[in-house]
Amino acid sequence: MVRKETRLREDQLEQLTAVTRKLNRRKRGGERITENTLIRVAVDLLLSQSEQLSGATEAQLRESLSFGSDRVTE
């Protein structure tokens, strides 16, 4: 793996941490799920949908993937 740093909004990090904890509580043994694990999964999902990406701003990119811009708090 290659190291890559990214900036997240505070709400993104809080939700990412909450999802990580929830998933780890549910599972029994095996590989530990980390925030980085979820970020890698999210990147894979984004890349699998890259043909749909269009726009010049974060909000437009989100909209092109049908995320909407309601969560963006730039």
C-alpha positions as CSV (number, residue, x, y, z in Angstrom):
1,M,0.0,0.0,0.0
2,V,1.0,3.6,-0.6
3,R,0.6,6.3,1.9
4,K,-1.7,9.2,0.9
5,E,-2.9,12.0,3.2
6,T,-6.4,13.5,2.8
7,R,-8.4,16.1,4.6
8,L,-11.9,15.2,5.9
9,R,-14.6,17.4,7.3
10,E,-15.2,17.0,11.0
11,D,-18.6,15.5,10.4
12,Q,-17.1,13.0,7.9
13,L,-14.5,11.9,10.5
14,E,-17.1,11.6,13.2
15,Q,-19.4,9.4,11.1
16,L,-16.4,7.4,9.8
17,T,-15.4,6.6,13.4
18,A,-18.9,5.7,14.4
19,V,-19.3,3.3,11.4
20,T,-16.0,1.7,12.1
21,R,-16.9,1.1,15.8
22,K,-20.3,-0.2,14.8
23,L,-18.9,-2.7,12.3
24,N,-16.2,-3.9,14.7
25,R,-18.8,-4.5,17.5
26,R,-20.9,-6.6,15.1
27,K,-18.1,-8.9,13.8
28,R,-16.6,-11.9,15.5
29,G,-12.9,-12.1,14.9
30,G,-11.0,-11.7,11.7
31,E,-9.4,-8.6,10.3
32,R,-9.9,-5.3,12.3
33,I,-11.9,-2.7,10.4
34,T,-10.3,0.7,10.6
35,E,-11.2,4.1,9.2
36,N,-8.6,3.6,6.5
37,T,-10.3,0.3,5.6
38,L,-13.6,2.2,5.0
39,I,-11.8,5.0,3.1
40,R,-10.2,2.4,0.7
41,V,-13.6,0.8,0.2
42,A,-15.1,4.2,-0.6
43,V,-12.3,5.0,-3.1
44,D,-13.0,1.6,-4.8
45,L,-16.7,2.5,-5.0
46,L,-15.9,5.9,-6.4
47,L,-13.5,4.5,-9.0
48,S,-16.1,1.9,-10.1
49,Q,-18.5,4.8,-10.8
50,S,-15.9,7.1,-12.4
51,E,-17.6,7.1,-15.8
52,Q,-20.5,8.9,-14.2
53,L,-18.3,11.7,-12.7
54,S,-18.8,15.2,-14.1
55,G,-18.5,18.7,-12.8
56,A,-15.9,21.3,-11.7
57,T,-16.7,21.5,-8.0
58,E,-17.1,19.0,-5.1
59,A,-20.8,19.7,-5.0
60,Q,-21.1,19.0,-8.8
61,L,-19.1,15.8,-8.5
62,R,-21.3,14.6,-5.7
63,E,-24.5,15.5,-7.7
64,S,-23.2,13.6,-10.7
65,L,-23.1,10.5,-8.5
66,S,-26.6,11.2,-7.1
67,F,-25.2,12.1,-3.6
68,G,-26.7,15.5,-3.7
69,S,-25.1,18.5,-2.1
70,D,-27.1,18.6,1.1
71,R,-24.2,17.2,3.2
72,V,-21.5,19.5,1.9
73,T,-20.5,22.1,4.5
74,E,-17.5,23.8,2.9
